[in-house]
């Protein structure tokens, strides 16, 4: 099944994917509503005998009112601000964040959803590559423990179009490259300036770690940068890459990383509404605490976004 991730019919796409027929005007739930909703989770968020969404089963049984309010929240976040991130992009953000946090079941839960929305295997694997960069073996172990067989059975030759991205986004691997020599681990003369220039072009400022490591551990800086540049393989548009860290930093409540990642997103052509949408999806975890941290760290970035 292939679905568009584009923004042209985000309301229809969102409702079509998330709608389980719940009556969201009431706090109670009927047996039919419960059965339909659990069937939806089995189709779009589960695999084999794994129970990847026990929260849904638990809340539908013991606290349907809280579950329904979550669904209303998700539907609202998916439509506002305008234009919002496509639902499939939000799913990719959660794959990345769940993996980095060591939640393998959560990552697979969203991998299954991304496939339902039309994702290609290459798009999922590039998302996991960035999770490996930002989460190390912890992230890879978490995904491997539950998703190895699922991904092994998913052929790169499956006849899917892949996700459809916002019209202003585009694959631009070169735009994520600084020009450093990726075949060498030694920071050569002039390469620190190349790294600085990339940050100036995209974020209008150079992160402090670049300056400090450039003086004290230049080869470590280069190899870290090389891992970032080679994780981008051309399956994902450049614009989604900084949104991975915007979303992760918001969930982790890391102020400096939120602001820095938002500046890079802006420099790569992400619209303000899309960046804010990433923060709102993150606030599904943490609510006001997540949003207060994000706005305190980067409210000026958002306010000054053209």
Secondary structure, DSSP 8 states (H G I E B T S, - for coil): -----SSTTHHHHHHHHH-----TT-S---HHHHHHHHHHHHHHS-BTTB---HHHHHHHHH-HHHHHHHHHHHHHHTT-SSS---HHHHHHHHHHHHHHTT-HHHHHHHHHHHHHTT--HHHHHHHHHHHHHHHHHHHHHHHHHHHHHHHHTS-TTSS-------TT----TGGG-----TT-SS--TTHHHHHHHHHHHHHSS--HHHHHHHHH-HHHHHHHHHHHHHH--SSS-HHHHHHHHHHHHHHHT-HHHHHHHHHHHHHTT--HHHHHHHHHHHTTTTHHHHHHHHHHHHHHHHHT--
